[in-house]
Amino acid sequence: MNFDTYVPESKFDEYFVSPGQPRAEAKPILEWFQQQTSYNLPDIKAAAEDVLRELGATFSFEGEERVLPFDPLPRLISATEWQTLNSGLQQRVTALNQFCADVYGDQKILQDGVIPREVIESAVRFRKDCIGMKPPGDIWCHISGIDLVRNGDGKWCVLEDNLRVPSGIAYVLKNRQAMEHVIPDMIKTFRPSPVNDYAQQLKQVLDNVAPSANENQALITPGPCSSAYSEHAELAEQMGIALVTPQDLVLQDDYLHYQSDRGLHRIDVAYRRGDTEMFEAFNAGDPYPDGVAAIVDLCQKGRLALANTIGAGIGDDKVVYAYVPDIIRYYLSADPILPNVETYLCWREQDRAYVLDHLDELVVKAASAEGGEGMLVGINSTAEERADFAEKIRQNPRGYMAQPTIFLSQIPTVIDGSMQGRHTDLRPYVLHQGDRIHVHPGGLTRVALEKGQLVVNSSQGGGAKDTWVLA
């Protein structure tokens, strides 16, 4: 494979400093490929996607099961760089966890004016019924997916936080399996940090919040209707715990149970893989108005431990995101290791005026949306779309924030048989195990497959790469 014709087009390319000049960590990988006579990247790509199809690495899109497009040239992160990311992610999740405990507890951060009270109380994901809740170990954020990007200077920044039900870890595991199957000698040569112990690390999270050694655990999934259902099933199987849907749930003797063909089974610890709306399908009966109220009441009583805790979604709010650097300073008395992207909050009059005057330059996001929905990418928008968003912002300024267009780093990607640069981001997974916070090596590298596309989500047509933390 010859990379001489590859032209870095972004301000920061993950593999090349300039045309023909690879970065230090990329040079051995590129030389290895160039020395191979039996390997061709387009063929490797096709073979890997065949393996992924056999492994069931699919997601549901418009009613169809699809294999997430895979690119065989891995994302590379040096050991030194990973050490910084690891520390920054541990710091961020520690602070976010303390924040959740505080806003549902003494609310000192609101009393001290670090965050305006109205910003919290107006958030879609803030749940007043969780005030006073004391989850085991005071852990609210058990499993976090923190989305990172590199800007034009190559500096890592946090793009957003996912504290409710971050998905995608199955692709991390299966992408590595596909690489080990298709090009095993490359894996043996470079020995990237292994990723296959994720289920064991996740099980430690659940064990840590269990009331006793004889606890009963389950993964609660919305069911096959979820685009990530295959991931739910695989994790439940690897952890050796039950996979149940809200329709399987039964409330008996003031404990949560699930119904199987072998009778009722109590659940003490549940890993939820759907937002609170999925519990609306749980009929808890009197005196609860709905299934969500029943789940919250069980958690309030200490009869159910839920990972992630209901209420943790306040940390996902994209307006609250803007305050995370202040949250870190408030709880940890330290500056953030990983900075935020510059953010304009439309509820502030001055910020709103700037956003409305620069919609063609900014990325505007709905505060409670996800997966690339509710977003305006100004440079790719029409005048009609900008006018529509301007009206939305005027009608609901608290519901929107904006950021400068970040020209995400690009990475060489196989497109139609040739090597082309495509924009990319990274989602590492952070597990709060009580006595320590474990950052799983690497994470999910997502890559846009369309030239110039800045939204990399699978729901928006993006693909994925294996992520290598190098020794």
C-alpha positions in Angstrom: 0.0 0.0 0.0 1.5 3.3 -1.1 0.6 6.4 0.9 2.6 8.8 -1.2 -0.4 10.2 -3.0 -2.3 10.9 0.2 -2.8 14.7 0.8 -3.6 15.9 4.3 -6.4 18.5 3.7 -7.3 19.4 7.3 -5.5 21.7 9.7 -4.5 18.6 11.7 -4.1 15.1 10.2 -3.8 12.1 12.6 -1.1 10.4 10.5 0.8 13.1 8.6 2.4 16.4 9.5 2.5 17.3 5.8 2.4 15.4 2.5 4.9 12.5 2.7 5.9 13.4 6.3 4.2 10.9 8.7 3.9 11.6 12.5 6.3 9.7 14.7 3.7 7.2 16.0 2.3 6.6 12.5 5.5 6.0 10.7 6.1 2.4 11.8 2.5 1.5 10.9 2.8 3.0 7.5 6.2 1.3 6.8 4.7 -2.0 7.9 1.8 -1.7 5.4 4.2 -0.7 2.6 6.4 -3.8 3.3 3.4 -6.1 2.9 2.8 -7.7 -0.5 -0.2 -9.8 0.6 -2.2 -7.0 2.2 -4.3 -4.4 0.4 -6.3 -2.0 2.5 -9.5 -2.2 0.4 -9.4 -6.0 0.6 -8.8 -5.8 4.4 -11.7 -3.5 4.7 -14.0 -5.9 2.9 -12.8 -8.9 4.8 -13.1 -7.1 8.2 -16.7 -6.0 7.4 -17.5 -9.7 6.6 -16.2 -10.7 10.0 -18.2 -7.9 11.7 -21.3 -9.1 9.9 -20.7 -12.6 11.3 -20.1 -11.2 14.7 -23.4 -9.3 14.6 -21.8 -5.9 14.9 -24.9 -4.2 13.5 -27.2 -1.3 14.3 -30.8 -0.7 13.4 -31.4 2.1 10.9 -34.8 2.8 9.3 -35.9 -0.7 10.2 -32.9 -2.4 8.6 -30.0 -4.1 10.4 -26.7 -2.7 9.1 -23.0 -3.4 9.7 -21.3 -0.2 10.9 -18.9 0.7 8.1 -15.4 -0.1 9.2 -12.1 1.3 8.2 -8.9 -0.9 8.7 -6.3 1.8 9.3 -6.4 2.2 13.1 -6.6 5.4 15.1 -3.2 5.8 17.0 -2.7 7.3 20.5 0.7 7.3 22.0 1.2 6.2 25.6 2.1 9.7 26.7 -0.9 11.2 25.0 -3.2 8.5 26.5 -1.8 9.3 30.0 -3.1 12.9 29.6 -6.5 11.7 28.3 -6.8 9.2 31.0 -6.1 11.8 33.7 -8.4 14.3 32.1 -11.3 11.9 31.8 -11.0 10.6 35.4 -11.0 14.2 36.5 -14.1 15.1 34.5 -16.2 12.2 35.6 -15.1 12.6 39.2 -16.4 16.2 39.1 -19.6 15.4 37.2 -20.4 12.7 39.7 -20.0 15.1 42.6 -22.1 17.6 40.8 -25.0 15.1 40.3 -24.7 14.2 44.0 -24.8 17.9 45.0 -27.7 19.1 42.8 -29.8 16.3 44.1 -28.5 16.8 47.6 -27.4 20.0 49.4 -27.2 22.1 46.2 -24.1 24.0 47.4 -23.0 24.8 43.9 -26.3 26.5 43.3 -26.2 28.3 46.6 -22.7 29.6 45.9 -23.8 30.9 42.5 -21.4 28.9 40.4 -24.3 27.8 38.2 -27.6 29.8 38.1 -30.4 27.8 39.8 -32.7 28.4 36.8 -30.3 26.7 34.4 -30.6 23.5 36.4 -34.3 23.6 37.3 -35.2 24.4 33.7 -33.2 21.5 32.3 -35.2 18.7 30.6 -33.1 16.0 32.3 -33.3 17.5 35.8 -35.6 15.3 37.9 -37.0 16.9 41.1 -38.2 13.4 42.2 -34.5 12.4 42.6 -33.7 15.1 45.2 -32.6 13.5 48.4 -31.6 10.2 46.6 -28.5 8.5 48.0 -27.4 5.8 45.5 -24.9 3.2 46.8 -21.5 4.8 47.3 -23.0 8.2 46.2 -22.2 7.1 42.6 -24.5 8.6 39.9 -22.3 8.3 36.8 -21.3 4.7 36.6 -20.7 4.4 32.9 -19.8 7.6 30.9 -19.0 8.2 27.3 -17.1 11.4 26.9 -16.9 12.6 23.3 -13.5 14.1 22.4 -12.3 15.9 19.3 -9.0 17.3 18.1 -9.1 20.9 16.9 -7.0 22.4 14.1 -4.0 22.7 16.5 -4.2 19.1 17.3 -5.4 19.9 20.9 -7.8 17.5 22.5 -11.1 19.1 23.6 -14.3 17.7 25.1 -17.3 18.1 22.7 -20.0 16.6 25.0 -20.7 14.3 27.9 -22.9 11.2 27.8 -24.0 10.1 31.3 -27.3 8.4 30.7 -26.8 5.5 28.3 -23.6 5.9 26.2 -23.6 3.3 23.5 -21.0 2.0 21.0 -18.7 -0.2 23.2 -19.7 -3.3 21.3 -18.1 -1.8 18.2 -14.9 -1.2 20.1 -14.7 -4.9 21.1 -15.8 -6.3 17.7 -13.6 -4.0 15.7 -10.6 -5.3 17.5 -11.8 -8.9 17.0 -12.1 -8.2 13.3 -8.6 -6.8 13.1 -7.2 -9.8 15.1 -8.9 -12.1 12.6 -8.0 -10.3 9.4 -4.5 -9.0 10.1 -3.3 -10.9 13.3 0.4 -10.4 12.5 0.0 -6.6 12.6 -1.7 -6.8 16.0 1.2 -9.0 17.3 3.8 -6.6 15.9 2.4 -3.4 17.5 0.6 -4.9 20.5 -2.0 -2.1 21.1 -3.6 -2.1 24.6 -6.1 -4.9 24.8 -9.8 -4.0 25.1 -11.5 -7.4 25.6 -11.9 -7.1 29.4 -14.6 -4.5 29.1 -17.4 -6.8 30.3 -15.3 -7.8 33.4 -14.7 -4.1 34.2 -18.4 -3.3 33.8 -19.3 -6.2 36.0 -17.1 -4.7 38.7 -19.1 -1.5 38.5 -22.3 -3.5 39.1 -20.7 -5.6 41.9 -19.5 -2.4 43.6 -23.1 -1.1 44.1 -24.6 -4.5 45.0 -26.2 -4.7 48.4 -24.6 -8.1 49.1 -22.6 -10.9 47.5 -25.8 -12.7 46.6 -27.2 -9.9 44.6 -29.3 -10.3 41.5 -28.3 -8.3 38.5 -29.9 -7.6 35.1 -29.5 -5.4 32.1 -32.7 -3.6 31.2 -33.0 -2.9 27.5 -35.8 -1.3 25.5 -35.7 -4.5 23.4 -35.1 -5.3 19.7 -36.5 -1.8 18.8 -33.3 -0.3 20.1 -30.6 0.4 17.5 -28.0 -0.9 20.1 -29.9 -4.1 21.1 -27.2 -6.4 19.9 -24.8 -4.6 22.1 -27.1 -5.0 25.1 -27.5 -8.7 24.5 -23.7 -9.2 24.1 -22.8 -7.4 27.3 -25.5 -9.2 29.3 -24.2 -12.5 28.0 -20.6 -11.7 28.8 -21.4 -10.5 32.3 -23.6 -13.6 32.9 -26.6 -11.5 33.9 -30.3 -11.5 32.8 -31.4 -9.4 29.7 -34.9 -8.1 30.4 -37.2 -5.6 28.9 -39.6 -3.2 30.7 -42.5 -5.5 29.7 -40.8 -8.2 31.7 -40.7 -6.2 35.0 -43.0 -6.8 37.9 -43.2 -5.0 41.2 -43.7 -7.4 44.1 -43.1 -7.0 47.9 -41.7 -3.5 47.2 -38.9 -5.0 45.1 -38.3 -5.1 41.3 -38.6 -8.5 39.7 -38.6 -9.8 36.2 -40.8 -12.6 34.8 -39.2 -15.5 33.0 -40.4 -18.9 32.0 -39.0 -20.1 35.3 -41.0 -17.6 37.4 -40.2 -14.3 39.1 -36.6 -13.2 39.8 -35.7 -10.2 42.0 -33.5 -7.5 40.7 -31.2 -5.7 43.1 -28.9 -4.1 40.6 -29.9 -3.0 37.1 -27.8 -1.7 34.3 -30.2 0.5 32.3 -29.6 0.7 28.5 -32.4 3.0 27.7 -33.5 6.5 28.8 -36.2 6.9 31.4 -38.9 6.8 28.7 -38.4 3.1 28.3 -39.8 2.5 31.8 -43.2 3.9 30.7 -43.8 0.4 29.3 -43.4 -1.0 32.9 -46.9 -1.2 34.5 -46.1 -0.9 38.3 -49.7 -0.5 39.4 -51.0 1.5 42.3 -49.9 3.9 43.8 -47.6 4.8 40.9 -48.7 7.0 38.0 -46.2 5.4 35.7 -43.2 3.0 35.7 -40.6 5.8 35.9 -42.1 6.9 39.3 -41.9 3.4 40.6 -38.2 3.0 39.6 -37.3 6.3 41.2 -39.2 5.3 44.4 -37.3 2.0 44.6 -34.0 3.8 44.2 -35.0 6.4 46.8 -35.8 3.6 49.2 -32.5 1.8 48.6 -34.3 -1.3 47.2 -32.8 -0.9 43.7 -29.4 0.2 42.5 -29.5 1.6 39.0 -26.5 2.2 36.7 -26.6 4.9 35.5 -28.8 6.5 38.2 -31.9 8.2 37.0 -31.2 11.9 37.2 -27.6 11.7 36.0 -28.8 13.0 32.7 -28.6 16.6 34.1 -24.9 16.2 33.3 -25.7 15.5 29.6 -27.5 18.9 29.2 -25.5 20.8 26.6 -26.0 24.1 28.5 -24.7 22.5 31.7 -21.8 21.3 29.6 -20.6 24.9 29.3 -20.2 25.0 33.1 -18.2 21.8 33.5 -14.8 23.6 33.7 -16.3 25.6 36.6 -17.7 22.4 38.1 -14.2 20.9 38.1 -12.7 24.0 39.7 -15.5 24.1 42.3 -15.3 20.4 43.5 -11.7 19.5 42.8 -9.9 22.9 43.2 -8.1 22.3 39.9 -8.1 23.5 36.4 -9.6 21.2 33.7 -7.0 18.9 32.1 -9.2 18.6 29.0 -10.8 21.9 27.9 -14.3 22.5 26.6 -15.0 23.8 23.1 -15.8 27.5 23.3 -19.6 27.8 23.9 -22.3 30.5 23.5 -25.4 30.1 25.7 -28.4 31.4 24.0 -30.2 32.2 27.3 -27.6 35.0 27.8 -28.7 38.0 25.9 -25.3 39.0 24.6 -24.5 35.4 23.5 -27.9 35.1 21.8 -27.3 38.3 19.8 -24.0 37.0 18.6 -25.4 33.6 17.7 -28.2 35.1 15.7 -25.8 37.3 13.8 -23.4 34.4 13.0 -25.6 31.4 12.3 -23.8 30.8 9.1 -20.5 30.2 11.0 -21.6 28.4 14.1 -22.8 24.9 15.1 -26.1 25.2 17.0 -27.3 22.4 19.2 -30.5 21.7 21.1 -29.6 21.4 24.8 -31.3 18.0 25.3 -30.9 16.4 21.9 -28.4 13.6 21.0 -27.0 11.7 18.0 -26.6 14.7 15.8 -30.3 15.5 16.0 -31.6 19.0 16.6 -28.4 20.5 15.2 -27.6 23.2 12.7 -24.1 23.2 11.1 -24.1 26.8 9.8 -21.5 26.4 7.1 -23.6 23.6 5.5 -27.0 25.2 6.0 -29.5 27.0 3.8 -30.9 30.4 4.5 -34.3 28.8 5.2 -32.7 26.4 7.8 -31.0 29.3 9.5 -34.2 31.3 9.7 -35.9 28.3 11.2 -33.3 27.9 13.9 -33.3 31.6 14.6 -37.0 31.4 15.4 -36.4 28.3 17.6 -33.7 30.2 19.5 -35.9 33.2 20.0 -38.8 31.1 21.2 -36.7 28.9 23.6 -33.3 30.5 24.3 -32.6 28.1 27.2 -33.0 25.2 24.8 -30.0 26.0 22.6 -26.3 26.6 22.7 -23.8 27.3 19.9 -20.1 26.6 19.3 -17.6 27.7 16.6 -17.3 25.3 13.7 -14.4 23.0 14.7 -12.7 21.5 11.7 -12.1 18.1 13.4 -8.9 16.4 12.8 -8.8 14.2 9.7 -7.5 10.6 9.4 -6.6 8.5 6.3 -9.6 6.4 5.4 -10.3 3.9 2.6 -12.9 5.5 0.3 -13.8 3.9 -3.0 -10.5 2.0 -3.1 -8.3 5.0 -2.4 -6.9 6.7 0.7 -8.7 10.0 1.6 -8.9 12.2 4.7 -12.1 12.1 6.7 -13.0 13.9 9.9 -13.0 11.9 13.1 -13.8 12.0 16.8 -13.3 9.7 19.8 -15.6 8.4 22.5 -13.7 6.8 25.4 -15.7 4.9 28.0 -15.2 5.7 31.7 -16.3 3.3 34.4 -16.8 4.4 38.1 -15.9 1.4 40.2 -16.1 3.1 43.5 -12.5 2.9 44.7 -11.2 3.9 41.3 -12.3 5.3 37.9 -11.3 3.0 35.0 -10.9 4.6 31.6 -11.1 1.8 29.0 -8.1 1.9 26.7 -8.8 3.7 23.5 -12.6 4.0 22.9 -14.8 4.3 19.8 -13.2 6.2 16.9 -16.0 7.4 14.6 -15.2 8.7 11.2 -17.4 10.6 8.7 -17.4 8.8 5.3 -18.6 11.8 3.3 -16.0 14.4 2.3 -16.2 17.5 4.5 -18.8 16.0 6.8 -18.3 17.1 10.4 -21.1 15.0 12.0 -19.6 11.5 12.5 -22.5 9.6 14.2 -23.6 6.3 12.8 -27.1 7.6 12.5 -25.7 10.3 10.2 -23.8 7.8 8.0 -20.5 7.6 9.9 -18.3 4.6 10.3 -15.7 3.4 12.8 -12.0 2.5 13.2 -10.1 0.4 15.7 -8.4 2.6 18.3 -4.9 1.7 19.4 -3.3 2.9 22.6 0.4 2.2 21.8 3.0 1.0 24.3 
